[in-house]
Amino acid sequence: MSDENPLELKQQYLGESRQFFLEPNRIRLITKNLNGENEYYIGYESISTTTRTITQQNGRVLLIAIAFGFFTLIGLILDFITIHSEFTGVAILFGSAALVFFCLHLYQKRRYFIVDLNNKKSILFIANKPSPEQLASFIKSLYEQRRNFYRKKYFIVDSDDEPEEQLGRLKWLLSQEVISEAEFQEMKALIDPLKKKKEIRDLQSNSSVN
């Protein structure tokens, strides 16, 4: 797999690997970790236009680091006010532990780029894997694929469909930035005659019933 392919993205962190593939109708996600391999599919229709970033970190590890740092400080104070040299060794031991846990806290700190879904779930991407530029390119391609999917499925005029429903779909596509205002007006001009024909048929039908 080429790292430069904007339709594919591979992210690795610690013992976990995730691969994203942009297919014509969906996203395919393959995850691998110590528990095995899983495959998931996410349809473009479930993807919203809402994105955000969050930072997650292990607060428990940070608390442990702070606790060891506190004990280090106590050891240094006792070493300063007493003549017992064993407090020096204790302070060094606790200080080393505090440093290790603090480094672990920084190592486990992760920044995520999140794409929200319409079902109140989300897709999480590690913000800097394999690089911020490659992630940005993939996200851009994701929304282009989503746009192409919607245009192919809904950006049409069908004389057999209800004009109001078709107009509603076009308004939705416009709100989602799938089509432009000019494209909306162009398609609306094709739907308006269908709407008038339907109104005439309905009027004639009502007249014949009466």
Buried (B, 14 or more C-beta within 10 A) or exposed (E): EEEEBBBBBBBEEEEEBBBBBBEEEBBBBBBBEEEEEEEEEBEBBBBBEEBEEEEEEBEEBBEBBBBBBEBBBBBBEBBEEEEEEEBBEBBBBBBEBBBBBBEBBEEBEBBBBBBBBEEEEBBBBBBBBBEEEBBEBBBEBBBEBBBBBBBEEBBEBEEEEEBEEBBEBBEEBBEBEBBEEEBBEEBBEEBEEBBEEBEEEEEEEEEEEE
